[in-house]
Amino acid sequence: MADLAAPSTGLAGTVPRAGTPEQREARIAWLLAAPALLLVLVFIILPVAAVIGLGFTDFELGYADFRFVGLENYAELFDDRTFQRSLWNTAVYAGIVTPVSIFMALGLAMLIEAEGIGRSFFRTAYFLPVASLLVAMATVWQYLFHPSIGPINAMLATFGIPGPNWLGASSTVLYSLSIIGVWQSVGFNLVLFLAGLTAIPRELYAAAEVDGAKSGWDRFRLVTWPMLGPTTLFVTTISIINSVKVFETVKTLTEGGPNKASEVLLFTIYQEGFVYLRVGYASAMTVVFLAILVVLMFLQYRVQDRQVHYS
């Protein structure tokens, strides 16, 4: 009988008994995590689920009744020339801002890291655009890009080059907004690259110099660039996502014009949802936008996992 009452020493014996320290720690962990999980549920999961659900309806603000329309909103997106134009403009904007801001930030980070004097000043100066409100800076950029009194066109005139109407012409407005986007993104990318450069052991440069890497280009190619791989991947992903999410510059400076030449995806969603009050259709656009962000994050994780696997 004593043998029958003894606890099992098999697999069942590894399960913690009720009231064991392991179970108490698990309960405490769930209690501590409960506020964060509740916030995630209320502010992330439920709103995303509501947007996905509304994307299958014809809900409009101001109307109490709405009906389930299935995939009609998504079918309409394929024939919506404004939506297609906004997708193209967003892709062009991201295609300009992302690589330019990354290479400029990397170059500036290497210059600041190599310069011992005034390093803190330059870090702060380049990060100021990130901390500043773009709405407050809109007046400055409107003045800089003004076709007649703006300093940019005045500088071009000194070389005999006629300055364009930067924000008022369909052929130049998207490039003008891209310049502002680069100005706004370089500082953030610069800080990330500076952190990556600081983490590189100085002994690697000494070893590379012993192995024959005498020039700065050789040291960059053999040491700096490989060691900055994870940082560069993260900066690239963040830059693409931030570029896709452009809204403030378009809303403040151009309102999507002229002739929808600067209308981007988030501005189109804003117009459909808050101007035309077509919440169901705007929700379908938002689902497409979220899908784009999810794909970008998935690609980042795949590339990062592949780098870790091969390393």
NORSUL-V157393 format. One line per field, one symbol per residue. phi: phi as a letter, one per 20 degrees, with the letter a starting at -180 (. if undefined). Layout:
# NORSUL-V157393
phi: ???
This chain:
# NORSUL-V157393
phi: .fffefffdefffeffffnfgfffffffffffeggfffffffdcfffffffffffdcdfcfndfebcfdmefffffffdeffffffffffffgffeffffffffffffffffffeeemffffgfffeggfeeefffefffffffeffddfffffffffemdffeegeddfecffffffffffgeefffffffffffffffffffffffffeoeeeffffffecffffegfffffffffffffffefbffffedclneflmfdfdffffffffeddemefffffffffffffffffffffffffffffffff
